[in-house]
Each structure stands twice: as C-alpha cells, then as structure tokens.
Amino acid sequence: MARLLVIMGSGETSPTMSKVHRQLLARAGPGPAVMLDTPFGFQENADDITAKAQAYFKESVQREIGLTSFRSALEADADPLAHETMLARLREASYVFAGPGSPSYAVAQWAASQVPAILRQKLRTGGCVTFASAAACTLGPVALPVYEIYKAGEAVHWLDGLDLTGDVGLPAVIVPHFNNAEGGNHDTRFCYMGERRLAVLEGMLPDEVFILGVDEHTGCILDLDAGTATVAGLGVVTVRRDGRMAPVASGTTMPIAELAALATGGGSALPSILSPVASLAMAMVCADPLVADIDRFEQGFDAALVAGDAPVAVKVALELESLLHDWSRDTTESDLLDRGRAAVRSMIVRLGEAAEAGVRDPRLLVGPFVEALLDARRQARADNRWADADVLRDRLLAAGVEVRDTAGGTEWQLR
C-alpha cells in the first residue's frame, strides 16, 4: 500500500473533490475505507453528517466508506468494547477520512487515546490518511482553535496538535480554508482568522515552524514513499513565513523537502512571493465553484430563452437540478444550495410564462401567412384592384398586423 498523508482545505464531500478521493482510494489499496467522526462528534446533527458523507462516497466516489465512531472520550470510557472495536477497524483501514467539525474538540478527545499512534503507524507501514477542514487543522504541531477565536472572541492562541506533519518532514501548521472569502466586507481568509489575527498567531510559532495554507476545494497530497507533495483541485497551496507567502499551483508536484524549503526562501522552483494585499485581492476573485456553476447555468438559460430554444432551456434547468443534487451530499453548511434552488424555481416560472406566451418569435410563426397575403395585395395593387388591396390590408390589421407602404416596399409588424 502507498503511504499517503492528504490535506484538504475544504470541499471534501463536494463534487469538486470526488476525482481526488477516487484516485487516493485506488492508491491506498483494497482494504476498507473508514470515516472518523470525532471532529463533529459533539454536534446534535452528527448522525446526519455521517449519513451525508457516506452517501457522498457511495454515489459520487463509487466507494463504500465505513464508520469508526469515536465521538467522545467519555463514551469510550463508558463502553470499552465499542472503543476497542473502533480502534481495531481504524488499524485495519487502508483509507482513513476525517473532515468537518471543531479542531479543538477533536484534539481534546484524541489526546489520551491511541488514535494518533494508529495514524502514525499507518503512515509508516502503509495506508492513506485524508484529513480535511477542521480535521486538517489538527495535523501540525499546534492546532488552530477556529471557533473559539472567530465565534467566541477568545484571544488568539494555539492548541497542541497531532504533529503528523513533523513526522513526515514538514514542520508546518495547517491552515485550511486559506482563500475563504465568505466575509464579503471583512477578511475571512486563513480559516476565518484574517490577516490581522494570523499575523499575531504566526508570531507565536517556533522559528522552525511555518504555515501551510490549503485553499478551499484543494488538496495537498504527501506521498511518503516518493517523498513528493502534489497540489490537486481548484486552488493553490501556500507556504507562509513572516507574512510572506509562496503559492504552489494546482498540478504541481515537488519534493516535500523543497516545499518546506520555500519557507526560508530556498528551493529550485520558488514561486513568486505574494504580499498580504495581493493575496487578499486573489482571494476575493476566487468564486466558490458552486456559485460559478449557478451563474453559468442562469446565463445559459437566459440565452436559450432569448434564442427561443425551449428544449435547451429545459435541459439547462434539469442539469442545474442534477448539480444541486450532487452538492446536497456536501457536509459543509452553506446557503448556496438555497440560492441554487431559487434559480431552478425561477427557471420553472419563466418556462411556464414562455409556454403561455410562446417561446419562439411570433413573427417566425405568422410570417409565411402574412407574406402570402401581402403577395396577393401587391398583385391586386398591380392590377389596379384597389378595393381588394384595401380589404386585404384591413383584414391583416384586424388580425394584429400593421402594414406600411414605403418607397422601399411594403413593411409589416405585429402590434
């Protein structure tokens, strides 16, 4: 089995990362794939999150994923047999996945457990550990307590992390959601910390530790056998040290040691350094992929109606509905699905209006008949049958067709 440590910035259960999961599972080998639910174990909707994630892997990734449930250390103490069974399943798995929730809750539950040791053993002997979003925050020597700082207003601080990154030769703390732009009028980059708070946090790190930022819908695949780091997905992976940031583009593969060397300005393939101002500008133009897709479908629907192409308009509406179904398995909480559903409902209403009024230009439908009557009128005028010509004009007028005789010929329009 390959030895892989995979860090995902977000979108771990969205259509954007399905291909990445499939490739990782193929490399991980034939053993079972399991999800570790600790990061969201405290949430009242933990069962729903589990069900959505398992449905995502089954339908979008085409692979079943089991559950190794460790929702709290107290539950483990209360039921030792269930806890030992969970640990056994974790040891047997070739693919271990963990994602949304709270980093601080996760590290608090894992601190006195065997989970970190099992993950380390897996990275030594074979298997793939894929941690995303909140779980990704726990991989470094210190972990970012996102909710406590961003939501509860605690002073900026770090918590002890698992330090799996140090074990693989990458002395880095992990900051997912690195290019987040949800704040709109306030800075929510860097996992909702923004530049001001991240700069303070950065100053608290030991000299040898740097920040590895992973954009949303992006993964950093550390192949421990090959000693390489590969960036996959829609965004970039960023090495940050002392406020200076070196982005590594999607599709790039480089030695893990060279990735670490970027923190000190070394490496033979040093990307351009972005200032914090330039980084903010880049984050603001990185639209969420679902937003971009909704906009694209709305534009396609508008174009189809303008062209009078009802079948294409219906096809666009159905494709958007199918896309929203795929995104409905995403465990990330967002109102974007509501926006997409609103777009579909608007399309249905407009198709109903078009069915009543007609999608095609009415001139195209009545044009041949009007031209036939105008030909008869022109012939009547040529034969000096003025009364017949007037009758034909009046009949057209009564039918809503206005006829004008000009120096260039006869013109008509619908009233």
C-alpha positions as CSV (number, residue, x, y, z in Angstrom):
1,M,0.0,0.0,0.0
2,A,1.1,3.5,-0.7
3,R,1.9,5.8,2.3
4,L,-0.1,9.0,1.8
5,L,-0.9,12.0,4.1
6,V,-3.5,14.1,2.3
7,I,-4.6,17.6,3.5
8,M,-7.8,19.1,2.0
9,G,-8.7,22.7,2.5
10,S,-12.4,22.2,2.2
11,G,-15.0,20.7,-0.2
12,E,-14.0,17.2,1.0
13,T,-17.6,16.0,0.3
14,S,-18.4,18.1,-2.7
15,P,-18.3,17.2,-6.4
16,T,-15.0,19.1,-6.8
17,M,-13.0,16.5,-4.8
18,S,-14.7,13.3,-6.0
19,K,-12.0,12.6,-8.5
20,V,-9.3,13.2,-5.9
21,H,-10.9,10.7,-3.5
22,R,-11.2,8.1,-6.2
23,Q,-7.6,8.4,-7.1
24,L,-6.5,8.2,-3.5
25,L,-8.6,5.2,-2.7
26,A,-7.2,3.4,-5.8
27,R,-3.6,4.1,-4.5
28,A,-4.5,3.2,-0.9
29,G,-5.2,-0.5,-1.8
30,P,-8.1,-2.9,-1.4
31,G,-8.5,-2.5,2.4
32,P,-11.6,-0.9,4.0
33,A,-12.2,2.8,3.9
34,V,-13.4,4.4,7.1
35,M,-14.5,7.8,8.4
36,L,-13.5,9.0,11.8
37,D,-16.4,11.2,13.2
38,T,-14.6,12.7,16.2
39,P,-14.4,16.3,14.9
40,F,-18.2,16.7,14.7
41,G,-19.0,14.2,17.4
42,F,-20.3,16.9,19.7
43,Q,-22.9,18.2,17.2
44,E,-26.6,17.3,17.5
45,N,-26.7,16.5,13.8
46,A,-23.7,14.2,13.9
47,D,-25.8,11.3,12.5
48,D,-27.0,13.4,9.6
49,I,-23.4,14.5,8.8
50,T,-22.3,10.8,8.8
51,A,-25.1,9.8,6.6
52,K,-24.4,12.6,4.1
53,A,-20.7,11.8,4.0
54,Q,-21.4,8.1,3.4
55,A,-23.9,8.8,0.7
56,Y,-21.3,11.1,-1.0
57,F,-18.7,8.3,-1.0
58,K,-21.2,5.7,-2.3
59,E,-22.8,7.9,-5.0
60,S,-20.1,10.4,-6.0
61,V,-16.9,8.5,-5.3
62,Q,-18.3,5.0,-6.1
63,R,-16.9,3.5,-2.9
64,E,-18.4,2.5,0.4
65,I,-16.9,4.0,3.5
66,G,-17.5,2.6,6.9
67,L,-17.7,4.4,10.2
68,T,-15.2,4.3,13.1
69,S,-17.2,6.2,15.6
70,F,-15.3,7.9,18.4
71,R,-17.5,10.9,19.3
72,S,-16.2,11.5,22.8
73,A,-13.6,10.1,25.3
74,L,-16.4,9.8,27.9
75,E,-18.3,7.4,25.6
76,A,-15.1,5.4,25.1
77,D,-14.7,5.1,28.9
78,A,-18.3,4.0,29.3
79,D,-18.1,1.3,26.6
80,P,-14.6,-0.2,26.4
81,L,-15.6,-2.9,24.0
82,A,-17.1,-0.5,21.4
83,H,-13.9,1.7,21.8
84,E,-11.6,-1.3,21.2
85,T,-13.7,-2.3,18.2
86,M,-13.3,1.2,16.7
87,L,-9.6,1.1,17.2
88,A,-9.3,-2.3,15.5
89,R,-11.3,-1.0,12.5
90,L,-9.0,2.0,12.4
91,R,-5.9,-0.2,12.3
92,E,-7.3,-2.4,9.5
93,A,-8.4,0.5,7.3
94,S,-6.3,1.4,4.2
95,Y,-8.1,4.8,3.9
96,V,-8.9,7.0,6.9
97,F,-11.0,10.1,6.4
98,A,-12.0,12.9,8.8
99,G,-13.4,16.3,8.0
100,P,-15.7,18.9,9.3
101,G,-16.3,20.0,12.9
102,S,-14.1,21.6,15.6
103,P,-10.3,21.2,15.7
104,S,-10.1,21.9,19.4
105,Y,-12.8,19.3,20.2
106,A,-11.1,16.7,18.0
107,V,-7.6,17.1,19.6
108,A,-9.2,17.1,23.1
109,Q,-10.8,13.7,22.5
110,W,-7.8,12.2,20.8
111,A,-5.2,13.5,23.2
112,A,-5.3,10.5,25.6
113,S,-6.3,7.9,23.1
114,Q,-4.5,5.6,20.7
115,V,-5.8,7.3,17.6
116,P,-2.7,9.5,17.0
117,A,-0.4,6.4,17.4
118,I,-2.5,4.4,15.0
119,L,-2.4,7.2,12.4
120,R,1.4,7.4,12.7
121,Q,1.7,3.7,12.3
122,K,-0.4,3.8,9.2
123,L,1.8,6.4,7.7
124,R,4.9,4.3,8.5
125,T,3.6,0.9,7.2
126,G,1.0,1.8,4.5
127,G,-2.3,3.5,4.1
128,C,-3.8,6.8,3.3
129,V,-4.8,9.4,5.9
130,T,-7.0,12.1,4.5
131,F,-7.8,15.0,6.8
132,A,-9.9,17.9,5.7
133,S,-11.2,21.2,7.0
134,A,-11.4,21.0,10.8
135,A,-9.5,17.7,10.9
136,A,-6.7,19.2,8.8
137,C,-6.1,21.8,11.4
138,T,-5.1,19.1,13.9
139,L,-2.2,17.7,11.8
140,G,0.5,20.2,12.7
141,P,2.5,20.6,16.0
142,V,-0.2,23.1,17.0
143,A,-3.8,23.3,16.0
144,L,-5.9,26.4,15.3
145,P,-9.0,26.8,17.6
146,V,-11.1,28.4,15.0
147,Y,-14.5,28.6,16.7
148,E,-13.1,29.8,20.0
149,I,-11.3,32.7,18.3
150,Y,-13.7,33.6,15.4
151,K,-17.1,32.9,17.1
152,A,-16.5,33.1,20.8
153,G,-14.0,36.0,20.8
154,E,-11.2,34.3,22.7
155,A,-7.7,35.8,22.4
156,V,-5.6,34.3,19.6
157,H,-3.8,31.1,20.7
158,W,-2.7,27.7,19.5
159,L,-3.5,24.3,20.9
160,D,-1.3,21.2,20.9
161,G,-1.8,19.3,17.6
162,L,-1.0,15.8,16.5
163,D,2.2,16.8,14.7
164,L,1.8,14.3,11.9
165,T,3.3,16.8,9.6
166,G,6.5,16.9,11.6
167,D,6.7,13.1,11.3
168,V,6.7,13.3,7.5
169,G,9.4,16.0,7.3
170,L,7.1,19.1,7.1
171,P,7.5,21.3,10.1
172,A,4.2,23.1,9.4
173,V,0.9,24.1,11.0
174,I,-2.1,23.6,8.7
175,V,-4.5,26.4,7.9
176,P,-7.3,25.2,5.7
177,H,-9.9,27.5,4.0
178,F,-6.9,29.6,3.2
179,N,-8.6,31.7,0.5
180,N,-12.0,31.9,2.2
181,A,-14.0,35.0,1.1
182,E,-17.3,34.4,2.9
183,G,-16.9,37.6,4.9
184,G,-17.5,39.9,2.0
185,N,-16.8,43.2,3.7
186,H,-14.4,41.7,6.3
187,D,-11.4,39.5,6.0
188,T,-12.1,35.8,6.5
189,R,-9.1,34.4,4.7
190,F,-6.8,31.9,6.6
191,C,-9.6,29.8,8.1
192,Y,-11.6,32.9,9.2
193,M,-8.7,34.5,11.0
194,G,-8.0,37.3,8.6
195,E,-4.6,38.9,8.1
196,R,-4.5,40.8,11.4
197,R,-5.1,37.7,13.7
198,L,-3.0,35.4,11.6
199,A,0.0,37.7,11.8
200,V,-0.3,37.6,15.6
201,L,-0.6,33.8,15.6
202,E,2.3,33.5,13.3
203,G,4.5,35.4,15.7
204,M,3.7,32.7,18.4
205,L,5.2,29.9,16.3
206,P,8.7,28.5,16.9
207,D,11.3,29.7,14.4
208,E,11.4,26.3,12.6
209,V,7.6,26.1,12.1
210,F,5.8,27.7,9.1
211,I,2.2,27.9,8.0
212,L,1.0,25.6,5.2
213,G,-2.2,27.1,3.8
214,V,-4.6,25.0,1.7
215,D,-7.2,26.7,-0.4
216,E,-10.8,25.6,-0.5
217,H,-11.6,22.7,-2.8
218,T,-7.9,21.9,-2.9
219,G,-5.7,19.1,-1.7
220,C,-2.1,18.7,-0.8
221,I,-1.1,15.0,-1.3
222,L,2.1,14.0,0.5
223,D,3.5,10.8,-1.0
224,L,5.8,9.5,1.7
225,D,7.3,6.7,-0.5
226,A,8.2,9.1,-3.3
227,G,8.9,12.0,-1.0
228,T,6.8,14.3,-3.0
229,A,4.0,16.8,-2.5
230,T,1.3,17.3,-5.2
231,V,-1.3,20.0,-5.3
232,A,-4.7,18.9,-6.7
233,G,-8.1,20.7,-7.0
234,L,-9.2,24.2,-7.8
235,G,-6.9,26.4,-5.7
236,V,-3.3,26.6,-4.5
237,V,-1.2,25.5,-1.5
238,T,0.6,28.4,0.1
239,V,3.8,28.3,2.2
240,R,3.7,31.3,4.6
241,R,6.5,32.6,6.8
242,D,6.7,36.0,8.5
243,G,3.9,37.4,6.4
244,R,5.4,36.3,3.1
245,M,3.5,33.8,1.0
246,A,4.7,31.5,-1.8
247,P,1.8,29.9,-3.6
248,V,2.2,26.5,-5.3
249,A,-0.3,26.0,-8.2
250,S,-2.6,23.0,-8.7
251,G,-1.0,20.3,-10.8
252,T,2.5,20.9,-9.3
253,T,4.5,18.0,-7.9
254,M,7.6,18.8,-5.9
255,P,9.8,17.2,-3.3
256,I,8.5,17.6,0.3
257,A,11.8,18.9,1.3
258,E,11.6,21.6,-1.4
259,L,8.1,22.6,-0.3
260,A,9.5,23.0,3.3
261,A,12.4,25.0,1.8
262,L,10.1,27.6,0.4
263,A,9.5,28.8,4.0
264,T,13.1,30.0,4.1
265,G,13.3,31.3,0.5
266,G,15.1,28.2,-0.7
267,G,14.1,25.6,-3.3
268,S,14.9,25.5,-7.0
269,A,11.4,26.2,-8.1
270,L,10.5,29.1,-5.8
271,P,7.1,30.6,-7.0
272,S,6.6,34.3,-6.9
273,I,6.0,35.7,-3.4
274,L,2.6,37.3,-2.8
275,S,2.2,40.2,-0.4
276,P,-0.8,40.1,2.0
277,V,-2.5,42.8,-0.1
278,A,-2.1,40.8,-3.3
279,S,-3.2,37.6,-1.5
280,L,-6.4,39.3,-0.4
281,A,-7.1,40.5,-4.0
282,M,-6.6,37.0,-5.3
283,A,-8.9,35.5,-2.6
284,M,-11.7,38.0,-3.5
285,V,-11.8,36.9,-7.1
286,C,-11.8,33.2,-6.3
287,A,-15.5,32.4,-6.6
288,D,-17.0,29.4,-4.9
289,P,-17.3,26.7,-7.6
290,L,-21.0,26.2,-6.9
291,V,-21.6,30.0,-7.2
292,A,-19.8,29.9,-10.5
293,D,-21.8,27.0,-11.8
294,I,-25.1,28.6,-10.7
295,D,-24.2,31.8,-12.6
296,R,-23.2,29.8,-15.7
297,F,-26.5,27.9,-15.8
298,E,-28.5,31.0,-15.3
299,Q,-26.7,32.7,-18.2
300,G,-27.2,29.6,-20.3
301,F,-30.9,29.6,-19.5
302,D,-31.3,33.3,-20.4
303,A,-29.5,32.7,-23.7
304,A,-31.8,29.8,-24.5
305,L,-34.9,31.8,-23.9
306,V,-33.6,34.8,-25.9
307,A,-32.9,32.3,-28.8
308,G,-36.4,30.8,-28.4
309,D,-34.9,27.4,-27.8
310,A,-37.2,25.8,-25.3
311,P,-35.5,22.3,-25.3
312,V,-32.2,23.8,-24.4
313,A,-33.8,25.9,-21.7
314,V,-35.4,22.8,-20.2
315,K,-32.0,20.9,-20.4
316,V,-30.2,23.7,-18.6
317,A,-32.8,23.7,-15.8
318,L,-32.5,19.9,-15.4
319,E,-28.7,20.0,-15.4
320,L,-28.8,22.6,-12.6
321,E,-31.2,20.5,-10.6
322,S,-28.9,17.5,-11.0
323,L,-25.9,19.6,-9.9
324,L,-27.7,20.7,-6.8
325,H,-28.5,17.0,-6.0
326,D,-24.8,16.2,-6.2
327,W,-23.9,19.2,-3.9
328,S,-26.6,18.2,-1.4
329,R,-24.3,15.5,-0.1
330,D,-21.7,18.1,1.0
331,T,-21.4,18.3,4.7
332,T,-20.4,21.9,4.6
333,E,-23.2,24.2,6.0
334,S,-24.0,26.9,3.4
335,D,-26.9,28.8,2.0
336,L,-25.6,28.3,-1.6
337,L,-28.0,25.3,-2.2
338,D,-30.9,27.6,-1.3
339,R,-29.7,30.1,-3.9
340,G,-29.4,27.3,-6.5
341,R,-32.9,26.0,-5.7
342,A,-34.2,29.6,-6.1
343,A,-32.6,29.7,-9.5
344,V,-34.3,26.4,-10.5
345,R,-37.7,27.7,-9.3
346,S,-37.2,30.9,-11.3
347,M,-36.4,28.9,-14.4
348,I,-39.6,26.8,-13.9
349,V,-41.7,30.0,-13.6
350,R,-40.2,31.5,-16.7
351,L,-40.7,28.3,-18.6
352,G,-44.4,28.4,-17.6
353,E,-44.7,32.0,-18.8
354,A,-43.0,31.1,-22.1
355,A,-45.4,28.2,-22.5
356,E,-48.3,30.6,-22.2
357,A,-46.9,33.4,-24.4
358,G,-44.8,31.2,-26.7
359,V,-41.0,30.8,-26.7
360,R,-40.4,31.4,-30.4
361,D,-40.7,34.8,-32.1
362,P,-44.3,35.1,-33.2
363,R,-43.1,36.7,-36.5
364,L,-41.5,33.4,-37.4
365,L,-44.8,31.6,-36.9
366,V,-47.1,34.0,-38.7
367,G,-44.6,35.4,-41.2
368,P,-45.3,32.9,-44.1
369,F,-49.1,33.6,-43.9
370,V,-48.6,37.4,-43.7
371,E,-46.2,37.3,-46.7
372,A,-48.7,35.2,-48.7
373,L,-51.5,37.8,-48.1
374,L,-49.1,40.7,-48.9
375,D,-48.2,39.0,-52.2
376,A,-51.9,38.9,-53.0
377,R,-52.2,42.5,-52.0
378,R,-49.3,43.5,-54.2
379,Q,-50.8,41.7,-57.1
380,A,-54.2,43.4,-56.5
381,R,-52.4,46.8,-56.5
382,A,-50.5,45.9,-59.7
383,D,-53.9,45.1,-61.3
384,N,-55.4,48.3,-60.1
385,R,-57.8,46.4,-57.9
386,W,-57.6,48.9,-55.1
387,A,-60.7,47.8,-53.3
388,D,-59.3,44.2,-53.0
389,A,-56.0,45.6,-51.8
390,D,-57.7,47.6,-49.1
391,V,-59.7,44.6,-47.9
392,L,-56.6,42.5,-47.5
393,R,-54.9,45.3,-45.6
394,D,-57.9,45.7,-43.3
395,R,-58.0,42.0,-42.7
396,L,-54.4,42.0,-41.7
397,L,-54.9,45.0,-39.4
398,A,-57.8,43.2,-37.7
399,A,-55.5,40.3,-37.1
400,G,-52.9,42.5,-35.4
401,V,-50.6,43.0,-38.4
402,E,-49.8,46.6,-39.2
403,V,-48.9,47.2,-42.9
404,R,-46.9,50.2,-44.1
405,D,-46.2,51.1,-47.8
406,T,-42.8,52.8,-48.1
407,A,-40.6,53.8,-51.0
408,G,-38.6,50.7,-50.5
409,G,-41.6,48.4,-50.5
410,T,-44.2,47.0,-48.1
411,E,-43.2,46.5,-44.4
412,W,-45.2,44.9,-41.6
413,Q,-45.0,44.4,-37.9
414,L,-47.1,42.8,-35.2
415,R,-49.0,45.2,-32.9
